Amino acid sequence: MNVTSLSDLSGTTIALIGALIVLELGVTGFALFRLMKTPDEQLVFGKKWPWLLIILLLMNSFIGPLLFLVIGRKPAAAADPFATAPAEGAPKTADRAERAADVLYGSRDGE
């Protein structure tokens, strides 16, 4: 078996290995940060611990963090502006088209 010591590698190779290690730790750190900030309802498995295991056990090959970042999270539900009650002072009988125009372009009253 041919074992190469670190002193036998060129400076470029050592710099490349160092850059890959920094990149791997950065991607893993970002994935862990996003995991902690993501609510359980938005996770594919519904819990954080399976993703923590996947990220940490497969971090040496970038696969675990990338799996979580790509398929581990569900998109957040968009807020429906029409689900809320009309603003105070707005006519109670405003139809959906008028409310949509107000949401998109602002109120016609200059508010």
ZADRENNU-589243 format. One record per residue (C-alpha): residue in three letters; x negated, y negated, z. Coordinates in steps of 0.5 Angstrom, whole numbers, plus 2048, in hexadecimal, padded with zeros to 3 digits. Example, Ala and Ser with C-alpha at 12.3 -4.5 7.8 and 13.67 -1.06 7.14 Angstrom:
2
ALA7E7809810 SER7E580280E 
This chain:
111
MET800800800 ASN7FD7F97FE VAL7FE7F4803 THR7FD7ED802 SER7FB7E8807 LEU7FE7E1808 SER7F77DE806 ASP7F77E2800 LEU7FD7DE7FD SER7FC7D87F9 GLY7FE7D17FC THR8047D17F7 THR8067D87F9 ILE8067D6800 ALA80A7CF7FF LEU80F7D37FB ILE8107D8800 GLY8117D2805 ALA8167CF801 LEU81A7D5800 ILE81A7D6808 VAL81C7CF809 LEU8227D0804 GLU8247D6807 LEU8247D380E GLY8287CD80B VAL82D7D1807 THR82E7D680D GLY82F7D0812 PHE8347CC80E ALA8387D280D LEU8387D3815 PHE83A7CC815 ARG8407CD811 LEU8427D3814 MET8427CF81B LYS8467C9818 THR84B7CE814 PRO8527CF818 ASP8537D7818 GLU8597D6814 GLN8557D480E LEU8507DA80F VAL8517E080A PHE8517E5810 GLY8557E0815 LYS84F7E181A LYS8487DE81A TRP8447E481D PRO8447E8817 TRP8417E2813 LEU83C7E1818 LEU83A7E8817 ILE83A7E8810 ILE8367E1810 LEU8317E3815 LEU8307EB812 LEU82F7E980B MET82C7E280C ASN8257E5809 SER8287E6802 PHE82C7DF802 ILE8327E4801 GLY8357E3808 PRO8357DC808 LEU8377DB800 LEU83D7E0801 PHE8407DC807 LEU83F7D5803 VAL8427D87FD ILE8487DD7FF GLY8487DC806 ARG84D7D6807 LYS8547D5804 PRO8557CE802 ALA8597C9807 ALA8607C8806 ALA8617C2802 ALA8667BD806 ASP86C7BB803 PRO86D7B4803 PHE8757B5802 ALA8757BA808 THR8757B480D ALA87A7AF80F PRO87B7A980B ALA8777A380E GLU87B79F813 GLY87F799810 ALA87F79D809 PRO88679F807 LYS8887A6809 THR88B7A7802 ALA8857A67FE ASP8857AC7F9 ARG87F7B07F8 ALA87C7AC7F2 GLU87C7A57F5 ARG8787A97FB ALA8737AC7F6 ALA8727A57F3 ASP8717A27FA VAL86C7A77FB LEU8687A77F5 TYR86879F7F4 GLY86A79C7FA SER8707997FD ARG8747947F8 ASP8757907FE GLY86E78D7FE GLU86D791805 
